[in-house]
Amino acid sequence: MQHVDGNALAGDLADLFGVDLTAMIASCAHCGARGPVAGLVVFRTAMGSVGRCAHCDAVLVVVVEHEGRARASLGGLRALEAAPVQ
Amino acid sequence: MTRAAWHVATVAEVRDETPTARRLTLEVPTWPGNEAGAHLDLRLTAPDGYQATRSYSIASSGDGTRVVLAVAEVPEGEVSPFLVHDLRAGDQLEVHGPLGAYFVWRPGGAAAGAEASPLRPVQLIGAGSGVVPLVAMAAAHDEGADATPFRLLYSVRTPADVFFADELRAFAEAPAPTRLGLDLVYTRDAPAGAARPPGRLTPDLVAELAWPVEQRPRIFICGPTPFVEAVAGWLVAAGHAPEAIRTERFGGA
């Protein structure tokens, strides 16, 4: 399956958090790489989305929907930082 | 930043965009407006309750309740064949948006995430239907008479496959300060009199047609995943700062 990127997580994450996270900087708990959420390697299926570190491939974010409610697992994220100043 | 929400959209108009894509104009009474480059998630629900959601870039921007999409058919796809072949004016859809704070261009030089610097030119690079969010940016630039130098490098199979061809031509013929520099690279069939024979983009061609490194362009690339990753890699190898490059990958070609 061809991957997309973290831009495709915008809607699912906005449903949960109420804001757009894609311009925020994520750091990987596995390798420490930092980059915008939009740059994650994302696989989307009917069951949900998986976002992986573009550097080491570790799973950072999993978003699934069950019975109309979204659930995100963020265990692979070390930190989220506000988007750089515009 | 406008808060995203689910909206009910009514199809106002459908028209052929290319032989394999359709332009959909949606009327969304509750739409809060969107930035240039934003996308939305579109959800279809089957009679048995099965739902499928896909992301589509928005070709329009600004205030107003009209939202323009251009959808390319993905053969064997679950959603796009319906949108391209079956959707009719008057039909209703569920859309979630506006989405995306990253792959957006804001007039006046305040690009998302970049330092305010009106003199840094903008380079748009798109392939196939990946040009859609770039059209929104070029349109916002044109409508706002923004003086930021803008170029678009558009890789497309044949002249018939060009999305928003009339609009792009008009932007490229606008008065000098806001004129869009437009370079079309045809990968399969080039029209008579084209600048070069058909062929895929190469690192040399990108270097020739994009703003040079010294001008520190802000770069937006959108297209199929392999295209975006190849072109972004060439630009970094050529000396462009990775932070200056914003990408959006939509998967298969």
HADDOCK unambig.tbl for C-alpha pairs under 7 A between the chains (distance, minus, plus):
assign (segid A and resid 2 and name CA) (segid B and resid 251 and name CA) 5.28 0.50 0.50
assign (segid A and resid 2 and name CA) (segid B and resid 252 and name CA) 5.86 0.50 0.50
assign (segid A and resid 3 and name CA) (segid B and resid 251 and name CA) 5.47 0.50 0.50
assign (segid A and resid 4 and name CA) (segid B and resid 225 and name CA) 6.43 0.50 0.50
assign (segid A and resid 4 and name CA) (segid B and resid 249 and name CA) 5.10 0.50 0.50
assign (segid A and resid 4 and name CA) (segid B and resid 250 and name CA) 5.19 0.50 0.50
assign (segid A and resid 4 and name CA) (segid B and resid 251 and name CA) 4.85 0.50 0.50
assign (segid A and resid 5 and name CA) (segid B and resid 248 and name CA) 6.66 0.50 0.50
assign (segid A and resid 5 and name CA) (segid B and resid 249 and name CA) 5.72 0.50 0.50
assign (segid A and resid 7 and name CA) (segid B and resid 100 and name CA) 6.33 0.50 0.50
assign (segid A and resid 7 and name CA) (segid B and resid 248 and name CA) 6.58 0.50 0.50
assign (segid A and resid 8 and name CA) (segid B and resid 55 and name CA) 6.64 0.50 0.50
assign (segid A and resid 10 and name CA) (segid B and resid 99 and name CA) 5.84 0.50 0.50
assign (segid A and resid 10 and name CA) (segid B and resid 100 and name CA) 5.80 0.50 0.50
assign (segid A and resid 11 and name CA) (segid B and resid 41 and name CA) 6.54 0.50 0.50
assign (segid A and resid 11 and name CA) (segid B and resid 96 and name CA) 6.79 0.50 0.50
assign (segid A and resid 11 and name CA) (segid B and resid 99 and name CA) 6.11 0.50 0.50
assign (segid A and resid 14 and name CA) (segid B and resid 4 and name CA) 6.80 0.50 0.50
assign (segid A and resid 18 and name CA) (segid B and resid 3 and name CA) 6.97 0.50 0.50
assign (segid A and resid 19 and name CA) (segid B and resid 3 and name CA) 6.58 0.50 0.50
assign (segid A and resid 20 and name CA) (segid B and resid 99 and name CA) 6.98 0.50 0.50
assign (segid A and resid 20 and name CA) (segid B and resid 100 and name CA) 6.35 0.50 0.50
assign (segid A and resid 20 and name CA) (segid B and resid 101 and name CA) 6.13 0.50 0.50
assign (segid A and resid 22 and name CA) (segid B and resid 100 and name CA) 6.32 0.50 0.50
assign (segid A and resid 22 and name CA) (segid B and resid 101 and name CA) 6.07 0.50 0.50
assign (segid A and resid 22 and name CA) (segid B and resid 102 and name CA) 5.72 0.50 0.50
assign (segid A and resid 23 and name CA) (segid B and resid 101 and name CA) 5.59 0.50 0.50
assign (segid A and resid 23 and name CA) (segid B and resid 102 and name CA) 4.50 0.50 0.50
assign (segid A and resid 38 and name CA) (segid B and resid 102 and name CA) 6.67 0.50 0.50
assign (segid A and resid 46 and name CA) (segid B and resid 52 and name CA) 6.81 0.50 0.50
assign (segid A and resid 83 and name CA) (segid B and resid 113 and name CA) 6.47 0.50 0.50
assign (segid A and resid 84 and name CA) (segid B and resid 113 and name CA) 5.07 0.50 0.50
assign (segid A and resid 85 and name CA) (segid B and resid 113 and name CA) 5.82 0.50 0.50
assign (segid A and resid 85 and name CA) (segid B and resid 115 and name CA) 6.84 0.50 0.50
assign (segid A and resid 86 and name CA) (segid B and resid 110 and name CA) 6.06 0.50 0.50
assign (segid A and resid 86 and name CA) (segid B and resid 111 and name CA) 6.66 0.50 0.50
assign (segid A and resid 86 and name CA) (segid B and resid 112 and name CA) 5.64 0.50 0.50
assign (segid A and resid 86 and name CA) (segid B and resid 113 and name CA) 4.66 0.50 0.50
assign (segid A and resid 86 and name CA) (segid B and resid 114 and name CA) 5.30 0.50 0.50
assign (segid A and resid 86 and name CA) (segid B and resid 115 and name CA) 5.27 0.50 0.50
assign (segid A and resid 86 and name CA) (segid B and resid 116 and name CA) 6.34 0.50 0.50
